[in-house]
Amino acid sequence: MRASLSLDTQRHRGEIDRRIFSGFLEHMGRAVYEGVYDPESPLSDANGFRTDVIEAIRKLRMPLMRYPGGNFVSSYDWTDGIGPREQRPVRPDYAWKSLEANQFGTDEFMAWCRQANTSPMLAVNLGTKGAEEAQALVEYCNMPPGTYWADRRVANGHRDPYGVKVWCLGNEMDGPWQAGHVPAMEYARRADQAAKLMRGLDPSVELVLCGSSGRGMKTYMEWDREALEYCWDHVSYVSAHRYSENHRNDTDWFLAEGVEIERIIEDYAGLFAYVRGLKRSDKRVYLSFDEWNVWYKANEMDGRWTRAPHLIEEVYNLEDALVCAQYLNAFIRRADVVKIACIAQIVNIIAPLLTKRDGLLVQSIYHPFRIMAELAAGKSLVPLLDCPTYTAGARGETPVLDVSAAHEDDGTLAVFAVNRSQTEPVTLRTALTDAVVQSVGEAEVLTGPDPKAANTWEQPNVIVPTAGTASVTEDGAVEVTVPALGFVGMRCKLAGR
């Protein structure tokens, strides 16, 4: 099969925000304990941080790391996790029916972020706590010495403020499963009160309002509208969450997931425009897609009141990786709407990395994330794609390819393509209306023997990238073959740029 992609460097949706390549670390299962923090592992440093995990995370170039939850945050008292470790209490965790030892808390997380070359994105508890506790956490993290909570930070060995800029006003407060769940207007009042106090201490902070926790919620968009109208003046983002699944075991249907992801982004674009018009406002609010991934195979969420239980440790295969690439393609294409996105999560819990005490397994979904985080920069070009379609089960006729493209001012062009066909490779020709391709710098391909193929501890390299082949045509276009059930990321140089 053949397909053509037409691009114009002047037709774009604005700058790609690097924060779309962010991550999420929650106190759940083995994400923190035995994940990022494991003093008993021979692979840990003097702080108890797993150095192999840090090295792998650094390669993903994550600008932000959302913490500490997730559902966990809605019954979490952050003060339990500061001060001398021997004095920290063990608490039962409502969300995951586990025991939280509080040996890793705010200060440890900040230290871990520095080592992992990422920045903190903190969530405050608006479930069982409120505005006062949220304000105190901002004081602890961002105020100079001289006030109660700032001096507590100094006493704990950290004189300089952490300067946390992005804060989540709770988590999934629309969900009945959430500790402290309330109707939209009650949440909006809580969020508005917290926002005023938090920004009163530090006007530079950017706040994320809880949006719907999924498109299947009965209150989807209505919750978001009600909360956003009330909190418009104080927030910068609204959160969106989605976990993709293939319970029907229909690969053709599953690989059309990008259509649904795009639809969610379009829903929020419409909401933001509506409320902005209603408010007659000059400001803009953007989307923080701060939980996204594939998740449906591992569903154990009851920790049975143990420490670091094995919960939702999903094993990822090739088709999962291709869906994850489509999330990132959608975020790039809609750079005008999506400014933050966090893959959920980073280690052990529905994650690209799995650990055992003396080893690390890199899963399939790690690779498209790493490639795209490395290559995507500059402006998001509007892709005009002409390609065959296929029948995606109940989702109907769907383009065989899912693509995105980025252009930097220095003339660097990056193109990303997913081939949804299970049987046929696609030769993709990319041409620009206002430029010609001079050379291809690199091309990486991800594919495998079948959609269910996965990396295992015994065979860790079943799904790994290989070098692709791309060539410049006589008329200044570039052609690359995207294998069946495959992903390609390539970077080119434009002539005269």
Secondary structure in CASP SS format (residue, H / E / C, confidence):
PFRMAT SS
TARGET T0000
AUTHOR 0000-0000-0000
METHOD secondary structure of the structure
MODEL  1
M C 1.00
R E 1.00
A E 1.00
S E 1.00
L E 1.00
S E 1.00
L E 1.00
D C 1.00
T C 1.00
Q C 1.00
R C 1.00
H E 1.00
R E 1.00
G E 1.00
E E 1.00
I C 1.00
D C 1.00
R H 1.00
R H 1.00
I H 1.00
F H 1.00
S E 1.00
G E 1.00
F E 1.00
L C 1.00
E C 1.00
H C 1.00
M C 1.00
G C 1.00
R C 1.00
A C 1.00
V C 1.00
Y E 1.00
E C 1.00
G C 1.00
V C 1.00
Y E 1.00
D C 1.00
P C 1.00
E C 1.00
S C 1.00
P C 1.00
L C 1.00
S E 1.00
D C 1.00
A C 1.00
N C 1.00
G C 1.00
F E 1.00
R E 1.00
T H 1.00
D H 1.00
V H 1.00
I H 1.00
E H 1.00
A H 1.00
I H 1.00
R H 1.00
K H 1.00
L H 1.00
R C 1.00
M C 1.00
P C 1.00
L E 1.00
M E 1.00
R E 1.00
Y E 1.00
P C 1.00
G C 1.00
G C 1.00
N H 1.00
F H 1.00
V H 1.00
S H 1.00
S H 1.00
Y C 1.00
D C 1.00
W H 1.00
T H 1.00
D H 1.00
G H 1.00
I C 1.00
G C 1.00
P C 1.00
R H 1.00
E H 1.00
Q H 1.00
R C 1.00
P C 1.00
V C 1.00
R E 1.00
P E 1.00
D E 1.00
Y C 1.00
A C 1.00
W C 1.00
K C 1.00
S E 1.00
L E 1.00
E E 1.00
A C 1.00
N C 1.00
Q C 1.00
F C 1.00
G C 1.00
T H 1.00
D H 1.00
E H 1.00
F H 1.00
M H 1.00
A H 1.00
W H 1.00
C H 1.00
R H 1.00
Q H 1.00
A H 1.00
N C 1.00
T C 1.00
S E 1.00
P E 1.00
M E 1.00
L E 1.00
A E 1.00
V E 1.00
N C 1.00
L C 1.00
G C 1.00
T C 1.00
K C 1.00
G C 1.00
A H 1.00
E H 1.00
E H 1.00
A H 1.00
Q H 1.00
A H 1.00
L H 1.00
V H 1.00
E H 1.00
Y H 1.00
C H 1.00
N H 1.00
M C 1.00
P C 1.00
P C 1.00
G C 1.00
T C 1.00
Y H 1.00
W H 1.00
A H 1.00
D H 1.00
R H 1.00
R H 1.00
V H 1.00
A H 1.00
N C 1.00
G C 1.00
H C 1.00
R C 1.00
D C 1.00
P C 1.00
Y C 1.00
G C 1.00
V C 1.00
K C 1.00
V E 1.00
W E 1.00
C E 1.00
L E 1.00
G C 1.00
N C 1.00
E C 1.00
M C 1.00
D C 1.00
G C 1.00
P C 1.00
W C 1.00
Q C 1.00
A C 1.00
G C 1.00
H C 1.00
V C 1.00
P C 1.00
A H 1.00
M H 1.00
E H 1.00
Y H 1.00
A H 1.00
R H 1.00
R H 1.00
A H 1.00
D H 1.00
Q H 1.00
A H 1.00
A H 1.00
K H 1.00
L H 1.00
M H 1.00
R H 1.00
G H 1.00
L H 1.00
D C 1.00
P C 1.00
S C 1.00
V C 1.00
E E 1.00
L E 1.00
V E 1.00
L E 1.00
C C 1.00
G C 1.00
S C 1.00
S C 1.00
G C 1.00
R C 1.00
G C 1.00
M C 1.00
K C 1.00
T C 1.00
Y C 1.00
M C 1.00
E H 1.00
W H 1.00
D H 1.00
R H 1.00
E H 1.00
A H 1.00
L H 1.00
E H 1.00
Y H 1.00
C H 1.00
W H 1.00
D H 1.00
H H 1.00
V C 1.00
S C 1.00
Y E 1.00
V E 1.00
S E 1.00
A E 1.00
H E 1.00
R E 1.00
Y E 1.00
S E 1.00
E C 1.00
N C 1.00
H C 1.00
R C 1.00
N C 1.00
D C 1.00
T H 1.00
D H 1.00
W H 1.00
F H 1.00
L C 1.00
A C 1.00
E H 1.00
G H 1.00
V H 1.00
E H 1.00
I H 1.00
E H 1.00
R H 1.00
I H 1.00
I H 1.00
E H 1.00
D H 1.00
Y H 1.00
A H 1.00
G H 1.00
L H 1.00
F H 1.00
A H 1.00
Y H 1.00
V H 1.00
R H 1.00
G H 1.00
L H 1.00
K H 1.00
R C 1.00
S C 1.00
D C 1.00
K C 1.00
R C 1.00
V C 1.00
Y E 1.00
L E 1.00
S E 1.00
F E 1.00
D E 1.00
E E 1.00
W E 1.00
N E 1.00
V E 1.00
W C 1.00
Y C 1.00
K C 1.00
A C 1.00
N C 1.00
E C 1.00
M C 1.00
D C 1.00
G C 1.00
R C 1.00
W C 1.00
T C 1.00
R C 1.00
A C 1.00
P C 1.00
H C 1.00
L C 1.00
I C 1.00
E C 1.00
E C 1.00
V C 1.00
Y C 1.00
N E 1.00
L H 1.00
E H 1.00
D H 1.00
A H 1.00
L H 1.00
V H 1.00
C H 1.00
A H 1.00
Q H 1.00
Y H 1.00
L H 1.00
N H 1.00
A H 1.00
F H 1.00
I H 1.00
R H 1.00
R C 1.00
A C 1.00
D C 1.00
V C 1.00
V E 1.00
K E 1.00
I E 1.00
A E 1.00
C E 1.00
I E 1.00
A E 1.00
Q C 1.00
I C 1.00
V E 1.00
N C 1.00
I C 1.00
I C 1.00
A C 1.00
P C 1.00
L E 1.00
L E 1.00
T E 1.00
K E 1.00
R C 1.00
D C 1.00
G E 1.00
L E 1.00
L E 1.00
V E 1.00
Q C 1.00
S C 1.00
I C 1.00
Y H 1.00
H H 1.00
P H 1.00
F H 1.00
R H 1.00
I H 1.00
M H 1.00
A H 1.00
E H 1.00
L H 1.00
A C 1.00
A C 1.00
G C 1.00
K E 1.00
S E 1.00
L E 1.00
V C 1.00
P C 1.00
L E 1.00
L E 1.00
D E 1.00
C C 1.00
P C 1.00
T E 1.00
Y E 1.00
T E 1.00
A C 1.00
G H 1.00
A H 1.00
R H 1.00
G C 1.00
E E 1.00
T E 1.00
P E 1.00
V C 1.00
L E 1.00
D E 1.00
V E 1.00
S E 1.00
A E 1.00
A E 1.00
H E 1.00
E C 1.00
D C 1.00
D C 1.00
G C 1.00
T E 1.00
L E 1.00
A E 1.00
V E 1.00
F E 1.00
A E 1.00
V E 1.00
N E 1.00
R C 1.00
S C 1.00
Q C 1.00
T C 1.00
E C 1.00
P C 1.00
V E 1.00
T E 1.00
L E 1.00
R E 1.00
T E 1.00
A E 1.00
L E 1.00
T C 1.00
D C 1.00
A C 1.00
V C 1.00
V E 1.00
Q E 1.00
S E 1.00
V E 1.00
G E 1.00
E E 1.00
A E 1.00
E E 1.00
V E 1.00
L E 1.00
T C 1.00
G C 1.00
P C 1.00
D C 1.00
P C 1.00
K C 1.00
A C 1.00
A E 1.00
N C 1.00
T C 1.00
W C 1.00
E C 1.00
Q C 1.00
P C 1.00
N C 1.00
V C 1.00
I C 1.00
V C 1.00
P C 1.00
T E 1.00
A E 1.00
G C 1.00
T C 1.00
A E 1.00
S E 1.00
V E 1.00
T C 1.00
E C 1.00
D C 1.00
G C 1.00
A C 1.00
V E 1.00
E E 1.00
V E 1.00
T E 1.00
V E 1.00
P C 1.00
A C 1.00
L C 1.00
G E 1.00
F E 1.00
V E 1.00
G E 1.00
M E 1.00
R E 1.00
C E 1.00
K E 1.00
L E 1.00
A C 1.00
G C 1.00
R C 1.00
END
